[in-house]
Amino acid sequence: MVDVLSHRLVPDRLWKLVEPLLPAFLPRPQGGGSAPLDDRTVFTAVVYVLTSGCSWHHLPPEFGVSPATAHRRFRTWDRAGLWQRLHQAAAEQCGPRSEGHWLTMIVRAALARQDR
């Protein structure tokens, strides 16, 4: 079920727009931890939280991403200006297509959560 939901949340055409805009993953400065999760997996979990309205803490475990990891990556992407770049990409590359509309909704949800 998560695979179906994941592809609805982040279809391949949308992922092709998002992937090159994501900043490279940097290991935690204190070291340790586990290997980084796949960017698409984490992005999908973040999109779920943003578009469902659930709290980070209530991210379903079926996504395979801990709430702390999803929130940490959201904050990292926010500080890197990802949401503004995605907004620009939606305007330039998508136009009225459904990916552009969905991406705009994701960006609006992300911007609304910036201070949380």
N, C-alpha and C positions, 0 to 999 in steps of 0.2 A: 504494500500500500504506500509506503514512504517513497518508493521509486516513482510511482505514478504521480503522487503529490509533488515530488521534487521536480519532475519534468513539467508539471503544470506551473509551478512557482518560477522556475528558471528554465524555460525551453532552450533548446540548442541555439536558436537564432539570437535570443537575448544573451546567452552566455558568451557568444562570439563578440558581442559588444562590450560586455563587462570584463572579461578575462584580461585583455591587454591594459585595462585601466587600473587594475588592482596593483597596489605596491607590492614589491617583493617581500616575502615573509622574512622577518629578522628574528633570530633566536632571542629568548629572554635574556636580559643582561645578567641576571643572577645565575644563569645556566640551569642545568637540570631539566626536569620536565620530560615529556614524551616527544616523539617525532611530530613535526607539524602535520596537521590534517590537510587534506586536499582542499584547495581554495573553493572549488565549486560546492563541496559539501558544506563548508562553513558559510559561504555566501547564501546557500539555500536555507540553512537554518536561520540566518539573520533575516532573510526575507520573510520567512514564516513568522518570526516574532514581530517584525515591523507591520506586516499586513494582517495578522490575526488579532493584534492588540493584546496578546498575552504578555505577561512579564517575562523577563529573561529567565527567571527562576523556574517558570513553568514550561520551558522548552521541552517538548516530548523527547524522551531518550531514544526513540526510534530514528531520530536524525543522526545519531552517532556523534554528536557534538555536545560537550558539556555546556551548561548555561554560562559558566565563567569564561570558557574559551570563546563562545559566540559573542558575548558582551565585550571581551577584551579585543577581539578582532574588529568588532563594530567601532570601538573607540579608536583603534589604530587607523582604520580606514577613514574615519571622520577627521582625525587630525591630519591625515594625508590629503584631504580635500576630495576624496572619492565621490561623494554625493554630488558635489558641484560639477565634477567632470562627467558623471553619469547623466546629470540633467542636460548638460551641453550636448552629449552624445545623442540623447533622445531627441533633442530639437534638431540636430543636424542630420542624423543618419536615419531616423525612424519616420519622421513626419507623422502622418495620421495612422500609420499601421498600428496594429494591436500591441506590438512590442514597445513602441514609443509611449503609448498610453499606460501600459503596465509599468514601464520603467519610471515614468513620471509619478505614478502612485507610490512606488517603492521609495523614490527620492523624497517625496513629501513626507512620508512616514518616517524616514530616517532623519530628516531635518527637524521634525517635531520631537524626536527623542534625543536630540543632541545634548540637552542639559540634564537628562535623567541618569 
